[in-house]
Amino acid sequence: MSDQQLNNLIKMLDQIIANNLHHGDDEEIAAVAADHLHKFWARSMKQQISSYAKEHPTELSAIAQLALAQLEAEVQNTPLD
């Protein structure tokens, strides 16, 4: 993955968060962002940004970190039908 691709993913996640700040609560904003990633991002995109977040946790906003943690929890709780 190129640095440009990763920067684009981070920028998109930050935009999703910014567009949902009206939800007010960080937990709710993160939940909306995690749901968006789950529904609309390709598996490879989610894997790339999740791997980056684990390796460089301080490089992402607190809400972005929370959204990715919620996304990971959601994926682990999804049945594999």
N, C-alpha and C positions, 0 to 999 in steps of 0.2 A: 504494500500500500504506500502510495506516495504521500509526502507531507501535504501536498495540495488537497488530495482526497480527504485526508484526515481533518485538515482545516475546514473544508467544506462541511463535513459532518458536524463538527463542533459548532460552526456558524449556524447550520440549520437547526440544531438542538437549541441553541441560544435563542433563535428566532421563534421557535415553537413556544419556548418558555415566555419570552417577551409578549407574545400574542395572547398569552393566557394569564397574565398578571392580574387581570380583573377578578380572578377567582379568589384573590386575596391571601389565602393561607398557603404557605410553602408546600405542605403535604398535598393539598388539593391540586396546586399547580403541577407538582411533580407527577401526581397520578394522571392528570390529563396528558402531560407530555409522554409518560410511559405508555399510556394507551395509544397515543398517536404513533409512537415508534413501533409498538406491537402490531398495529393494524396496517401501517403504510410503508414501513421501511423493510427493505430486503434483509434476509437473514445475514448476509455478508456485511451489510452496513451496521447492523446491531452488534455483530461480533467484533467488528473493527473498533467501534467506539467503546464497547465494553472492555475490550482488552487494553485499550489506551487508558481508560479510567482506572483500571486496576494497577497499571504500571506507573501512572502519573496522577494520582488522585487530587493533588493540589492544583492541577492545571485547569480543572473544570469548576464551575460555580457550585455552590452548595446545593442549589435546586437541581442542577444537572446531575450531580452525584446521586441525589435522592431519587431522581427519576430513573436512572440506570439501575439502582438497587431495587426499585419497585418493579422494573421491567424484568430483571433477573428472577425475582421472586414469582412474578406472574408466569414466566416461562416454565419455571420448575413445577408450578402447580397446574399446568395445562396437561390434560390427558393426551396420550399419543394414540388417538383412534385411527 
